[in-house]
């Protein structure tokens, strides 16, 4: 049983390419290309109907597609000339951008694909939106409080009681400096110091993990 990665995804580009692509994606997820355990939302349906190969068919040239569309597809105008398709998927272990890049190369070569992915079990926090057109988060703070009264209040004051994507490096740095009572500026050193202190202060009463988003520059702008 894999860990499941949650992906927010967008495809944006000229309406003359986006509109037929949207129609195809709707069509390709309305029925099964072949038997599978995911249903019509299976990513393998998109790969198969698009005339591409799955990795289980062709290990060298095929595309990983173990997962499914769970919310989508929506289409919205960006401006007079551009439109955007938005959707979400769940995939095994991590995001699967290669199949989407291949799809665009074949059907919408002037469009761009953006994603933001999280899979806490594997520590996966990825995005390719390096210019922050749609996804501008820099850190994901994973918070789980078990015994609120048994942990230092400063942790709740700085990070709240729920997981959060809306974190910038400056904000994280200042929170860590306050908790660690240090003027250290280097974010990587602060994160390392915080990991040790949180383990000592929180014990089994809470879990707080600060995760830096890894950006993969595959934007074709």
ABEGO torsion letter per residue (X at the ends): XBBBBBBBBBBBEBAAAAAAAAAAAAAAAABBABBBAAEAABAAAAAAAAGBBBAAABAAABBBABEBBABOBBBBBABAABBBBBBBBBBBGBBBAAAAAAAAAAABAABBBBBBBBBAAAGBBBBABAAGAABABABBBBBBBABAAABBAAAAAAAEABBBABBBAAAAAAAAAAAAGBABABAAAAAAAAAAAAAAAAEAABBBBBBBBBBBBABAX
